[in-house]
Amino acid sequence: MNLTHTCLECLYGQIHKFVHTSELALSEKSRDEILAQTQNITKSLATTINTDSVLPPPKAAITIYEHLAAVLRTPDPYKAIKIHSIESATRILEQLKAQNAYTQNLSDALKIAALGNVIDYGSQSNFSFESDFDFARLSFACFDIEAFTQGLANAKTLLYIADNAGENLFDIALLRAIRELYPKICITYLVRGAPIINDLTMEDLAHPLCAEIFTLAEVCSSGLRSPGFIYEDAPDEVRAMFDHADVIVAKGMGNYECLESHKRTNLFLLFKVKCSVVAAHSGFELGKMVFLHNKGE
């Protein structure tokens, strides 16, 4: 999936929202300078549109967020937001468990993992930790669980490409279910190689509330900063993981944007449709959840 002018407007909007809502003490002059510089970056990136260049939206985000980090003199501007997301996710999951909102079967575990993809500070859509995590009202445009079950039945390895901080706690429900049903599968949980937006890194997993993931999977860094898995940019050893995994689950819309062109019988994309560009490109309705077997025709 390639960059569009709407994607650039969205990226600018993300920075605009951050500088106006961040707890960082920014003067009006600083905010205006950051936004002006971001606009210049988006204008430069716009020159690649309608050319032969292949630039997925998550790759375009790297330049914009590297600039934000440099100006703010912090490698992880969203650190406080990510901590809040992890703590809020824990509270939401405790509430769902208390309500007996879901069972431990594979179908419900997939839906819980999908529910976590509501958490996102890098899309057009806004969300609320207070009102947007209703398991009973989840609606899927596509739910390819039969193909997933068939793949797991014969699998020795599973590569799970993570997405946002806080979302990892919802992923645990799915990893637990896979562990119970298919105890011989070796699971690798792949996180971002460096901070960008609110995407999950190894450093974020040092939070005490995230400890369980290390009992369910081998946790590794992708070596990538992009908010999506760009295969061509990944280190050799990470590409080898991707190439040799029996089953791959890639979480989030950024991973859809980067991997939808990789048609593989072992690749599954799990995400919420959060923007008009992805809705138009995928054919799935805005706001719906998707669990897509990305095998192609």
N, C-alpha and C positions, 0 to 999 in steps of 0.2 A: 504494500500500500504506500502510495507516494504522498508527499507533502502538498497541501492545498493552501490557498489564501485564507480559507476559513480556519485551518490549523494554526496559521501564524497569528490570526486575530485572537484565537483561543490562548496561545502561548503568551501573547502580550497581556491578555486579560488576567491570566494567572499571576503575572508579576504585579499588575496593577492591584489585584486583590491582596496579594501578600504585603506590599509596602503600605497599604492602607489599614490592614488588620493585624499586622505582626506586633508582637509585644516588644520588639526592638524599638529603641528610642530614635526614630528617624524624624529629622526636621522636614518641613514642607519643601525646602530647597533640595534636600537629599532625595526625597521621593520624586520630585520633578526631574532631577538629573538622571536617576535610575530609569525612569520611564522613557525619557528622551533617548537615552542610550539604547534601551531595549528596542525602541521603535526603529532606530538605525540598523540594529542587528536584523530585525525582521525584514526590513527593506532589502538588505543584502541577501538574505536567504530566499526572498521572493524571486530573485533572478534565476534560481534553479528550476522554478516551476515551468512546466511546459517545455522542458529541454530533455535531453537524453539522460540527464542525471537521475539516479535513483536515490531519493532521500526520504526515508520513512520519518514521520513526524517525531518519534522519540529521538532520532538522531539530530534533528534540528534543535531539539530541546537542550542538548548538551551545551552548545555555545551560549545560549541564553542564560542557563542556570550557572554555568561557570563564571559568567560575567557578574551575576548577582552575588555569588560567593566571594569573588574578588573585591567587589565594591564594599561589601559588608565586612570584609576581612574575617570571615568565618567559613570553614570548609563545609559546614552543615547548617544552613540557615533554618531548616525545618526541624531541628533537633527537639525543641520543646513541643512542637506539634506532634511529633512521632511518639514522644513519651506519653502525651495526653491520649493519643490514639490507642496505644497499648493498654493503658489503664482503663479507658472507656470500653474497649473491646472485652476486657475481662469482666467488667460489670454487666455488659449486655449478655454475655454467654452465661453468666451465673443466673441472670433473670430468666433466660430461656430454659435452662435446666430446671429451675424451681417451678416453672410453669409446665414442665413435661411437654415442651413444645415440639420435640422431635425425638425419634428413636435413634438407635445406633446402627441401623442398617445402612448399606452402601448408598442407596438412593438419598436418604435424608442427610447423610454425611456430605455427599456432593452438594446438596442444597445449602447446607450450613457453610461450606467453603465458599460457595457462590455468594451467599449473603455478605460475607466479609468484603467482597469486592465493591460494596457500597462506599467503603472508605477510600477517598481519593481527593487530593488537593491539586490534581493536575488534569482536570477535565472541565468541560462546559458546565456540567451539572453541579449543583450544590447538594449537600447532604447534611443531615442532623443526627447526632448520636442519640437524641431524645425521641425521634419519631420514625426513622427510616430503616429499622431493623425488625420488621414484622415477618417472621418466618411463615406464618400461615398465609400471607398474601403474596408470596414469591410467585412470579409468573415467568415461565421459560418459553422462549420462541423455538428452542431446539434443545433436546435432552437426549444425547446419544449414549445412554447408559448401557445398552445391549452390546454395542461394539467395544465399550470400555471393559465390561465384564469379560468378554471373550479374550481381549488382549491381556488382562490381568491373569486369566486362568493359565496361560502359557508363559508368563513373564518370569524372568529371573531378576531384572533390574527395572527400576522406575526412576525417571528424572522428573522432579517437580520444580518448575521454575516459578519462584515466588514473586510477589508484587509489592504491596504497601505495608508499612509498619502498622501493627494492629490487626491487619488481615491475617497475619501468620497464626494468630490464636484461633481463628476460624478454620484455618487449614489443618490444625491439629485434629479436629474431629474426623476429617477425611483420612488423614494418615493413620489414626488409630484404627479406623474401620478396615483399611487395607491391611494393616499389620495383623489384625485378628483373623481376617478371612484368608489372607495369603502370607503366612508367616515367613515363607522362604524368600520372598522378594526383598532385595536390597534396595533401599530408598535413598536417593540423593536429593537434598533440598538446596536449591541454588538461589543465592541472594545477590544483590547488586555489588559491584566491586568498589564503589565509592558513593558518597551521598549525592543524591539528586532528588529534588522535590521531597515527597514523603516516602520514597521507596525504601525497602528494607535492606539493611546492611548487616554485616557480622557484628559491628559495634552495637547496633540496636538490639541484637539478640542477647547482649550481656545483661539486659534488664532481667531481674529475678523472675518476673511473670512469664518470661519466654523460655524458661529452662527445659520444659518438657520436650520441645522439638528435638533436642539433642539425644533423647532416649528413643526416638522414633526413626531418625534418619541421620545419615552423614551430612553435615551442613558444610557447604562450600561457597566460596565467592566465585562469581562469574568472571571477575576481572573487568567487567563492563560498567561504565557510568550511565549509559543510556537507560531511560525508563522503559525499557523493552529489550528483549533478547535479539541483538543484531548478530546473526550467525557469522557473517563475514568479518566482524570486528573482534570476535571472541578469541582468546588464546587457544593455541593448538590443543592443549589438554582438555579444554572445555568443549571445543568442537567435537573432540573424540567422545566425550561423555554423551553429547547430543546424538552423534552418529551411531553409537553402539547401544544406546538405551533400548530396551524392549518396548517400554511404554513411556510417553512423555506427556505430562500435564503442564500447560503454560497458563498461568493466571493473569488476568487483567487485560484491559483494552490495549495497553501499550504493547503487550506481547502479541495480541492479535494483529496489530498494525505492522509488526516486524515479521511475523511468522505465517500470516495467512497465505503467502505465496509458496510456502514450503509444503507441498502436498505429500503427506506421508501417512501410511496406514497405521502408524503407531502414535500419531500426534493428536492430542486433544486440547482444545482451547476453551477455557472457562472464564467468562467475563460478563459484565453488565454493559449493555449498549448505552453509553453516556453522552454521545455527541451525534449531531446530524450527519457528519461526514462518514463515520463508521456505520451508521444506520443505512445510509444510501449505498455504501460500498458492499456491505454484507447482505443487505436485503432483510435484515432483522429490525423489528420495530424499536424505536427509541424507548428506553426505560426497561426493556425486557432483559432477562438473564439468558445466557447461551452456554450450552455445553456441546461443543461442535467437534465431531470426528473430522479432522482436516485432511481427509484422504483424497479429496478431489473427485472428479467423475469416474 
